[in-house]
Amino acid sequence: PTPALQLVGAGEGGALVTPETSMTAAMSAASPTAAVAPAAVPWGLVFAVLLDSVVDGMLIGLAGSVALTSGWLMAMATAIEMGFLGYSFACAVSAPAAGRGGTLLRVFVLGLPPAAMLAASSIASAGASDVEDHPAFVGLIAFALAAVLFMVVEELLLEAHEKEGSDEWHISVWLYVGLLLSICLDVLAG
């Protein structure tokens, strides 16, 4: 039996491909020395972290407009949370961003969340004085707290349960220990 021939391309640039040349091309493409395209920037992750930063910043700004000690407490708690999130975010995004757009894109993508948090905190704090005596202020506080609690309960605890491989009660207890600790710190500070 004769090997099947296939014409690839059109016009003078076309090439005649046999099963042998096709196999050689496939093997050379799979070789480790072949050029590999840089990984795509995970824009979904960038958007999720950016949204989390905006909500956290809004909560810091609103808490700071109510009481300065509450603002500092929220800022410290958020700094701890964002330290872990920021490290994970930088590990996931840094190399793809540098591979796609160089150092400028890397700095831009890694600087977006802190800049968004600072902007959201400043805007929420400045705007809170205008709506502090209105029901909208209570709605803003309720939204920010519900968003943070939703993220903790629905995302982080479920992730912890999945990583652990079972529904262990002590994982859920730490949510309430943290909540009680933040209430106690708020009472001691104020």
Salt bridges, closest charged atoms under 4 A:
GLU159 OE2 - LYS163 NZ 3.83
ASP167 OD1 - HIS161 ND1 3.74
GLU168 OE1 - HIS170 ND1 3.41
